[in-house]
Every structure is written in structure tokens, then in C-alpha cells.
Amino acid sequence: MTNIHSDKILILDFGSQYTQLIARRVREIGVYCELFPYDVDVAFIKDFNPKGIILSGGPDTVTTDDSARAPQIVFDLGVPVLGICYGMQTMAMQLGGKATSAKKHEYGFAQIKCEDDVCALFTDLRDDTHDAGNALLDVWMSHGIEVNELPKDFKLIASTDNCSIAGIANVSKHYYGLQFHPEVTHTKQGTHILERFVSGICGCEKNWTTDNIITDLIQNLKDQIGDKNVLLGLSGGVDSSVVAVLLHEAIGDQLTCVFVDNGLLRLNEGDEVMQTFADNMGVKVIRANAQKKFYDALADEADPEKKRKIIGGAFIEVFEEEAKDLDDIKFLAQGTIYPDVIESAGAASGKAKVIKSHHNVGGLPDDLKFELVEPLRELFKDEVRTIGVKLGIPAHMLYRHPFPGPGLGVRILGQVK
């Protein structure tokens, strides 16, 4: 079986709004990657053993004394490094270059002029042609600081009319810096540039494919669960639906799904879930009609965050009640996905605002009677949908407009009556 994690990229997050896009683009190329805060423990970076490192953009002003810096180990590991926007700026300064406030800030569309015809990132890429014959690339900029002096042994690889140093490279050490954002779709050749870094320069094999991921997930589920039984809360949403089918493929009748009708769902949602999974796919599903329990628990509560937690707690109570009548339930399966993990970790560390609580991460009681099975926790939502299609889940269930787990309980302003 192919090791889908053997070649991997580490992305260090400096707080850019685009950082998760970097990870998604790298995975779309076919290479596994993970995203961690820039100040993650140095020992972790070493143990992660990446084939390359990407430094993301960020909101800090790199010229201030207390601005974020990449750990020194990034430059000691001997692996290729790509700095994007702020990542380029801090790399340049940490390696002896300088940065300053730009005379003209760049936000939005720009054209870079490729200053090096043999640069590994840009060779044969072209959106337009400069009067001097250089290739021009349409890119997306978002910066008010710029590098104004190259570090030792670096050369210029790109510029714009407003930014004389828009790309830098130390070819011998495989260090590259881009002032623009290759991860956004507005940079037309962005995916090609990232592919040249992760596949060409870092030498990563493209093992992160849908078929390989499914094979890996099913085998991991078999190894983790063995001959024990699993309980899954099936909501009919994308994540729990894909988990249900993966588990059914891996362990068959050892899986029991509980579909909780909390009275806060889409019209006819309950009947559709039962028909799709129980009738058509052969998944064992118990329907728990718990509308009154949820309505009673939500009585007199108007705060949306408190309602989320009430609903999450009620779900656990219903699961445990249903599990009493089942034989030897050892595991509770959940549809936790990678953004849940990233956002919850950021909130816990104080590096991110709590937009909403995730019942899948950190919202479970300490005395939970089950061990957790979370097969999707490495995956982004688009990856989950692609896997769902491959597993035969109806496309209309995977691509319909999202409906949050707490459903109408949160969408209703004020008390639920």
C-alpha cells in the first residue's frame, strides 16, 4: 500500500487569510502537507521531517522588533524553503537582507516581470510578454512592506513596476521568496509555480490521490477498530455521510449509525437520510426521534453560542441512550475535518478568535464513554466531497447548500419555540 504521508510539506502559518489555501493547493497537486503556527515547537519541526517548508503570508510588519520570525531550524534542516509575501520578507531579513515600507502599496492585480529565464519556478510560464522580451505573469499582491536589499547569495527573479524585488532565490540552497500570492486563483500560473516547488524542487512524489486516500483510510479504520463495534451520529451532512460509508466499507455490520431527528433539520431530511443510507446502501441506521428533548433543552435560551453547546450536549446524551441498547459499543465516530482541527487549535492557543464552537473538537464531555474514531481529521471539505463521490454517495447530498449541524436552532434568532 502506498504511503501517502511519506513525502510531505510543512506550512508555517504567520496569520495570513490565505494560509489554508496554500495547503489546499499543495494537496490538489497530489502532495500531503500540514499547517502549523510559525512558533510551533522546534522539536516538532525536526520530527515532522518535511521535504520542504512553506512560510505563509501574515499581517505583521516585518521591520518591527516584535514581529514574527521563522524558527532557525527552518534554515538548518537543509530542505527547500518557499516564503510567500510576509514569509519572503522575514526569510530575507533573517538571512541578512533588508526590508522597508513600500513607496506604493500593492493590493490586487499586478504583473511580475520574470528576471531570470532559468528560474525553476517560472521557466516556460508566461501570461504576457514585456517590451524587453521577459515573460510577464498575472499575479495577486497584498503588501505594504517590500524587500529592498537581497541577502547574501540570493538573486532577483521577479519585479513589478512598483516593487523592484518581487521574487528572490538562493538556488544552491533552494530558498525562494515570492512577494505575490501563488495560492489564490487570481495568480493564473500559481498552481504551476507551487507544483514546481513541491514536486520539482522538493522532489515530492504525488501520492496524495483520492484512490490512495480511500485505501489508506479504510485500512487505518480496520487496524484501529478490529472486531469492536462503532456508533456514529449520522446527520445527513457531508462529513458524517462520508464517515458512514467509509466505516461501512471497512467494518460492515460492526457499524451502527444513529440518526437524531432533533426537529431542527431541513424539510424531509429524516426520510431522505434513511432512504439513502439504510434502504439504498445497506448501512445499519437507527432513527432517534428526539425533537421534544431538544426543544425542552433549548427553552428560554437565545444566545447562539450557548444554543450550539446545548445542542451538542443533547446529541451526546441521545447517543449514549441509544448505545445502552446496543451490544458492546467501543468507539464513537465523528466527522471532524482538518479546518475544525486548525481553527479549534488556534482558538485554544489564543492565536485565533472563536467564531463558533466546534462540537467535533473539544466540545465533548471529559467522561465520554467511547474512544473516538475520526477518519476525516486530515482532510479539507473539498477532499471529503471528492471521496464521497468516489464512494457512491449521491452528488446532490454532497454539493447542496451547507446546513449547520445545530440547524435551525442557531438560524432562528432568539428562543426556539
N, C-alpha and C positions, 0 to 999 in steps of 0.2 A: 504493500500500500504506500502511495506517495506521501512523503512527509510535507504537509502543506505549510508548516511553520519553519522549515529548515533555513530558507533564505528570507530574511525579514529586514524591514526598515524601521528605525526608531524615529518618531517625530516628537521633537521637544516643543511644547506649546508656550509661547510668550504672550498669549492672550488675544490673538487675532480672531476676528469674527469669521475668518475663512479657514481656520485650522482643521476642522473636521472635513472640509472639502479636500484638503491635501490628502488625508487618509483615504477618502473615498476614491480619489483619482488614482492613487497608487494601487489600491486593490482592484480597480477596474482594469488596470494594466495587467493584473494577474499576479501581483506580489503582495504577500502578507505584510502588514505594518501595524504598529500600535502607537498610541498617542499618550504622552505623559507630560506633566508640568516641567518647565525648564529646570526647576530646582529639585527634581527627583534625586533620591539618594545615589551617590556616585557608584556604590557597590552594585546597585540595580542595573545601571547602565552597562557596567562591565559584564555582569551575569547575563544580561539580555543578549549579548553577543550579536549586535546588528551587523549587517553587511554594508550599511550606510546610514547616515543620520541627516535628517532634515530639520533645520531651525526655522520655525514659523515666523510670521509677522507678529506685531504686537503694538499696543498703544503707548508704550513708554517712550520717553525722549532719551535717546541713547547717549547724548552728551552730558546728561546729569550724573552726578556721583552715585546716586542710589538706584540707577536704572538696572534692569535685569541683565544678567550675563550668562552665557553658556558655561556649564562646568568645564574645567580644564581638561577633564578626561575625554571630552569630545574630540580634542585635537591631539590627544596622546594615544588613541586607540589605533591609529593608522588606517582608518576606514574613510571612504569618501564622505564629504560633508557638503550639503547644499543649504545656503542661507537665503531665505526669501524675505524681502523687504526689511523689517527690523532685524531678522536673522542675518541678513547680509551686513547690515550696519554694525551689529555687535561683533560678528566674526572679524570684520575689517579692523575695528578698534582693538579687539583683544589680541590681534596678531600684528599690531604696530601701525596700522593706518589711522586716518583721522576722519571725522565727520563734522558737519556743520549744518546750521539752518539753511534750507534752500532759499535762494532768492525768489524763486517762483515755485509754489507748491503744485504738485500734480495729483489730481483726483479724477479718475475716469480714464477715458480712451487716450492712448498715446501710441506713437510709433517708435520702436527702437531701431537703431541702425547697428547691424552686426559689424563689429570692428575687427573680427578675426574669422577669416574664411574657413579655418580648420578647427574651430571650437567644437568639441564633441557634443555640445548641447544644441548647436544651431546649424551644423553642416546640412546643406541642401534644403533648409527650411526657408520659405520666402512667401510673404503676403503681397509685397510690392517691391519696387526697386528704386534706390536712391539715385540722384543725378550722377553721383560718382561711381555707380555700379554696385554698391553694397546692398545686400539683402535688407529689406525692411520687414519687421514683424509687428502686427497689430496686437497691443497688449493693454492690460489694465493696471493703472498706477494708483497708489493711495499713500502718499508720503509728504511730509514737510521737512524732513531731515535727509541729507544726502552725504554719501562718502565723497570727500574732496581730496584725499590722499591715499594712494594704494599702499597696502602692506608690502613688505619686502617679498620679492619673488612672485608677486601677483602681476597679472597683465589685464589690460582693459579688453572686454569682449563685447560691450554694448554701450550705447549712449542714446540720448534723445536731444532734441533742440534745447530743452530746459535743464537737462540733467547730464552733465558730461561724463559721469561714471554711473551707468545704469546696469552694468554687469561686470563681474571680475572673476578671474580664475588663477589658481596656482595649479598648473597642470600636473606637475610632478607629484604633488600631494593629493591631487583630486579634490581640491577645495573649490567650490563655485558659489558665487553670490549673484542674486538677481534682485534688482530693486522693484521689479514688477511682480505680479501675482500669476504664475502659470497655472494655478489650480482653478481659476474661475473661467467660465466659458467665454468671457469677453476676450481672453487671450486665445486667439484662434489656434495657435500651434502649441498651446500649453500642455496638452496631454502628450504630444510627441516629445516635448522638452523633458517632462518628468519621466517618460519611458526611457529616454536616452540616459538619464541619470540612474534610475533604479535598475534597469536591465543592462544597459551598455557599460556605464562607468562602474556601478557597484557589482555587476555580474550576477544579479539575482535571476534564478530560473522562474518561469511563470507557472507556478504550481497552484496558485490560488484561483481555482476554477470551480464552477458550480458543481460539476460531477465529483471532483475531488473533495470538495467541502462536504457534500452529502455523504459520501463514503466514509469520511473521517468522523462526521457527527454520529452516524449510525453505529460505527464500531465503538466509539467512545461511550455511547449510551449502553451498549451491550456490556462493555467492560465495567462501567460504574454500577449498573443495576443488577447484573447477574440474573438470578432467578427470583428476585424480590418483586413486589408489586408497587405500582406508581399511581398516584392520584394527581389529576390535572384539572385545574379550573379552566374550562373551555368557555370563552366569551363569544366566540364567533368573529373576533377581530383577527387581524393579520398574524400577529405574533403567536397567540395561543393556538390558532388553527394550524400553523406550520409545525409547532411543537407537537401537537396531537398526531399529525401524520408521520413525523419523524419517529416518534415513540412507537406508533403502531407498526411501522416498518421494522423497528429494532426489536421490540419485545412482544408484539401481538397482544394477546389477551391478558398479559400482565398489567396492561394499562386500563384504568378506569377514569373516564372523564366525567366531571360534574359540571353541568351547565346550570348556572344560577340565574334564574329569571328574577331579577330584582325589581321589576316594574319600571325600570329607568332606561329601557332599550329602544332601538328603532322599532317601528311598526312591523309586526310579524317576524321579528328577529328570532324568537324562540323556535318557531316552526321551521324556519329556514335552516337553522343550525342543526336541528335534529334530522331533517331530511338529508342534508349534505353529508354529515359525518356518520350518523347511525345507520340510516337507510341505504345510502349510496356507497359509502366507503368501508362499512363494516366495523367502524370504531365503536367500542362499548361506551355509551353515554347515558348518564343518569340526569334527568331533568329535575332540578330542585325549585319548586315554586315558592319563593321566599319573599314575595312582594311585601307582605304585611310586616315582616321582620325589619326590612329596610325602611319602610315608611315610618314605623314606630321609632327606629333609631335616629332618624333624621328630623323628627318632630321638634319644632321650635328652634332649629339651627339654620342660620342664614349665611354664616361665613363659609366661602367656597373651600378654603384650605381645610377647615375643620370637617366640612362635609366629605372631602376626599378621604380623610383619615377614618371617619366613621364608616364609610362605605368599605374601605379596605379591611377594617376590623371585622365588619359583619361578614365579608366574604370568607375570612379565615374561620369564623365561628360556624358558618354553614359547611365549609369543607370538613371541619373536624366532626360535626354532627353526622354528616353523610359517611365519613370514614368509619364511624363506630359500627356500622352495619356491614362493612367490607372486611374481608379476610386479610390480615397481616399486611397493612399498608405501611411501607417503609419510607417511600420518597414522595415529596411534593414537587411537581414540575411547574416551572414558570416560564413565561415568555420574555424574560429580561433580555434586552438588546444592548449593544455597545454604547449608544448615546445615553441610555439610562445610567450605565456604569460611570461614564465620563462626567455627566452632569451631577450625579449624586456625590462622586468623589470630590468634585470642585466645590460643591456647597459645604461638604463636611470640613474641607480644609480652609474654608473662608476665602477661596480664590474665585468663587462664583456666587452670584445671587441665587437664592431659592426662588425659582419661577413657580414651580409646583412640586409637591412631593411625589415621589415615585413609589407606588405600593410594592413594586418588584424589588426595590433596592433600599434596604434599611428601614422598611416600613413594617416588617414582620415582627411578631412578638418574640421576646427572648426565650420563652418556654415552648416554642414551636415543637410539636411532637414528631415532625418529619425531618429527614435530610432533604436538602434542595437538589433539584436537577434543573440546570439552566443551560440547555444546549445552544441557545442563540446569543449568549452574552458577549461573543466576539464579533457579532455581525451588525452591520448597519441595516436600516429598514429596507433600502433598495435591494440589498443582498438577500434579505429574508423573503421578499416578494419573488425574486428570481428563483429561489429554491422552492417556494410554494408552487410556482407554475410547473417546475420540473417534476414535482411530486404529484401533480394532478389535481390540485385544488382549483376550483373554478376561478377564472381570472376576475370575474366581477366582484368576488369576495375579497380579492387581494388588492384591487386597484380602485375600489369605491372610496368616496369621501370619508376621511377618518372620523371615527366617533369614539370619544374617550371612554376608558373603562368605567369611570363613575357616571358616564352618560348624562341623562337629563338632570340628575341630582346636582351637578355643577352648572349646567347650562341654564337651569331655572334660577333666576335672580331671587334671592331671598329664601323663604322657607318652602320646603316641598310639601304640598298638601294634596 
